[in-house]
């Protein structure tokens, strides 16, 4: 587990998988994403899980099967955020190849995607999806990533 905190943001990263992950890097990127999104205050848990745990979490939230990322906002907004981003590492590792990324790059893309959701943004319409993707690209570039999910 890794926890970083400052006056504005508290980021907790928890890993339940065996694959080595740079948790401090994910915390830094989460803070950067929140800053770029204009969030003034946040407390976020980032949890890296395996497929069986993700399937259980997805089922409890009304979704079927394993997915790459889930975001649960307990206080959703553009100024103050409280929530969880759950990322399925094995699922993401399989997807990474499809996007031509390393697993670490794809995990960052999924983290950014989840954080954007925590601010209340969705991709339910084509216009909203385009806006969300634009924000994700902006954050990814600020974090030194090639690009984000398109």
Secondary structure, DSSP 8 states (H G I E B T S, - for coil): -EEEE-SSEEEEEEE-SSS---HHHHHHHHHHHHHHTT-SEEEEEEEEE-HHHHHHHHHHTT--S--SEEEEEEE--SSEEEEEEEEEHHHHHHHHHHHT--HHHHHHHHHHHHHHHHTT---SSHHHHHHHHHHHHHHHHHTT-S----
